[in-house]
Amino acid sequence: MAQGVPPLFFPLAPHTGLSMLDSRTTQTQYDFPEKLQFLFEPARFKVAYGGRAGVKSWGFARALLITGLSGAERILCCREIQKSITESVHKLLADQITLMGMNYLYDVQQAHINGLGRAAGTEFSFEGLRHNIKKIKSYEGITRCWVEEAATLSRDSFFTLEPTIRKEGSEIWLTFNPELDDDFVYQYFVVNRPPPGAVVMKTSYRDNRWLSSEILASILHLKETNPDEYLHVYEGHTKQVLDGAIFADELRECVREERIRHVPYDRTTGVDVYFDLGHSNHTSMWFVQRVGFEFHLIDFYQDKLKHIEHYLQAMQERRYVYATLWLPHDARAKTLGSRMSIEEQVRAAGFRVRVVPRMSIMDRINAARTVFSHCYFDASKTQEGVKSLRHYQYSVSPASGKFSNNPEHNWASDAADAFTYFAVASGLRQRAPECKLEKPPSLQERKLPNVLNFGPEILRKANPFGWMGR
């Protein structure tokens, strides 16, 4: 008997099925994917990812139902967002119960599945994570937790869930088709070294010996007609951009030309900083150096609910030599209770400031398209900003259900707006020389103002109510 397999289950050569003994029959054999045999070995994290038709969900459902026959399992099935039971794996499990002839062993209820007979004591529950944090924290005694469609699982949800599944020997199972290469779960389990006790397996349609000829024909047709989509859908490669992404073509070209990479800071060149201002929304900042005919985006920072001195302090902590701070047109406005505009406050802190002229959002997007091919992004320091550019999408028309010509205003908009301000401003500047042999005289003596000691005091005197006024 293989180590870690429950006593009732015996792997059958060549590991394509499991057999069990029960009170009704002498022996029952269940078809099971060879690639997922690791599900019957103990491990804290069990992860399967890859393309569609790779038997991940089907195999995980069967493994949980077989494991549940011990009668001692409390299984929580989750998704990041689950508005109703119909969005859960409830139906998948119910279908597998029927296909495996387990109807006498499980009672399928509207919102739960409970074990019967030999499986009595096992129960399946179904929850969404994002909007049920308090309820998730209250769960006790979970032995197995299955997170389906885990590509969308957020960092916050994962680190709330993980310590909740704390019973001795408990396990967390995750299945997903990769979306973007900077998604949390993909980074945590695939790109970086997985945590201790993790088994990570990639599957594809080639591991599915039950694949129909019709589906295989569709897969091969997609491979011939749209190789990029084939790699994402069926081989489990990540998308470089989302559907409806405004800068889809530009980002694909950027990846193809390897312009998202390590971009070092050039100490002989001043750093321009491009802002999008917000308060309840993010204030976003791109740190850019112009080197010859290239734009080196060496850093990115954003935060919210902070006063302007916070962002100037974040600049100082980076210890770059700054040239110009570019602010959006609304930086000239004075809010109720403020004596100085944002522009005036930044000037008072000793920075050189210019204001980007007001333009329509579509004109700014078009400006961004023109400079994208000259941009190099530091893969580490601008990761959050690049992720926003990938998620910057056209909104969907409620009437037609199709993408409109207007950008969606969401969490990605602020960083994308700051990028478009950079693009507009780049057209207002005279081109830098092709090369620099030494630091320009204008930068040799310029030092960053001591914002920590000097800036906040001036800003508080100028605006005692803070950046956005009362």
Secondary structure, DSSP 8 states (H G I E B T S, - for coil): --TTS-TTEEEETTTTEEEE--SS-S-EEEE--GGGGGGGS--SEEEEEESTTSSHHHHHHHHHHHHGGGS--EEEEEES--SSGGGSSHHHHHHHHHHTT-TTTEEE-SS-EEE-GGGTT-EEEEEESTT-HHHHHH----SEEEESSGGG--HHHHHHHHHH--STT-EEEEEE---BTT-HHHIIIIIS---TTEEEEEE-GGG-TT--HHHHHHHHHHHHH-HHHHHHHTT---BSS-TTBTTHHHHHHHHHTT-EE-----TTS-EEEEEE--SSSEEEEEEEEEETTEEEEEEEEEEES--HHHHHHHHHHHT--EEEEEE-GGGG---TT-SS-HHHHHHHTT--EEE-----HHHHHHHHHHHHTTEEEETTTTHHHHHHHHH-BEEE-TTTSSEEEEE--STTHHHHHHHHHHHHHHTTS----S--SS--HHHHS-----TTTTHHHHHHHH-TT-TT--
